[in-house]
Amino acid sequence: MVTASWYHCSLKPVSRSAGRSVVAAAAYRLGQRLHDERYDITHDYTRRRGVEAAFTALPIDSPEWARSPERLWNAAEQAEKRVNSTLAREVELALPAFLSPDERRGIAEAYARELVERYNVAVSVAIHQPGKGDDRNYHAHILFTTREMTPDGLGKKTRVLDDRKTGPQEVQKLRELAADIINQSLSAAHSDIRVDHRSFKERGIEREPTTHLGPAVCEMERRGEPTERGDMNREAAQTNELIETRDTLSEAIAQERERIAQPPRTAEDARERVRDDVAPLVQAIQERGAVADIQSKDGMNWWQRAARRIAEKTKSIAMALAEKARSLWPSRAPEPKKTPERGRDREGGLDR
């Protein structure tokens, strides 16, 4: 199995203390026209491109009016009286780009149903297509109420995510839940790719995390305007590319060292290794066009350099064979000749 590096699942509040309106947030994400009754403003995002799907998930006994995003999120706005109230919570979830639109929607629907069952809340979901710059960035915005949805409308607050002790644990469970649902979909699609909800640090992976851009920064990046967050992500991407290249080279070096440390067992094995090692060089010599006909700093032409590499490979294998032979037949090694010490006769006296 291959662990995907694109997995992303983050949870954040939509708070009035930050000057936000949950009606405006819903309109932008859903790509719809919603009127905000609290501020008497109409937010029209019907021209917004890239909304692949949008839908609502509710408890079975919810009132019919809750199926309307405009009425649902106005009710959520009006239910909160304090100036610093949390109006909603949002999960942003990356979706596999190589799956079909129906399969991506299936992931988002399954996650929304889990939120409804877990907290008895109302959920609005919008699946967004990639913007400019990355054609793999399919993701879902999953907006859910902070209050339970009852047959009479919005009821009491859900506190488990607000508590300092239970909140971090609950967020971790939501990330794990998302990974499980995505992996089930990947398995059903016969893909060998899997996602892991744990952070790079928790998995012992040396990798730079990226930063969520947000709608305003995304829009600036689409217009070609560089931003600080965008620059940070680009630097992280370059660093991660270097790390991946280094790890790939380290693995290749380790494999080559292991291969060299095990000398060939038979003459045929040795000949096969020679053929495999020098085959690319022989092909280059035969084609000639594969190697530039120039002199390098060592003063040799391409064919001289190729011939030297063939000789070095052959010598390396020959030395390995010799070492193997010495280890297998130590008794057959010739004993060094003994010569009498100069300056003394056979009885140990001095020479006359």
Secondary structure, 3 states (H helix, E strand, C coil): CEECCCCCEEEEEEEHHHCCCHHHHHHHHHCCEEEECCCCEEEECCCCCCEEEEEEECCCCCCHHHHCHHHHHHHHHHHCCCCCCEEEEEEEEEECCCCCHHHHHHHHHHHHHHHHHHHCCCEEEEEECCCCCCCCCEEEEEEEECEEEECCEEEEECCCCCCCCHHHHHHHHHHHHHHHHHHHHHHHCCCCEECCCCCCCCCCCCCCCCCCCHHHHHHHHHCCCCCHHHHHHHHHHHHHHHHHHHHHHHHHHHHHHHHHHCCCCCHHHHHHHHHHHHHHHHHHHHHCCCCCCCCCCCCCCHHHHHHHHHHHHHHHHHHHHHHHHHHHCHHHCCCCCCCCCCCECCCCCECC
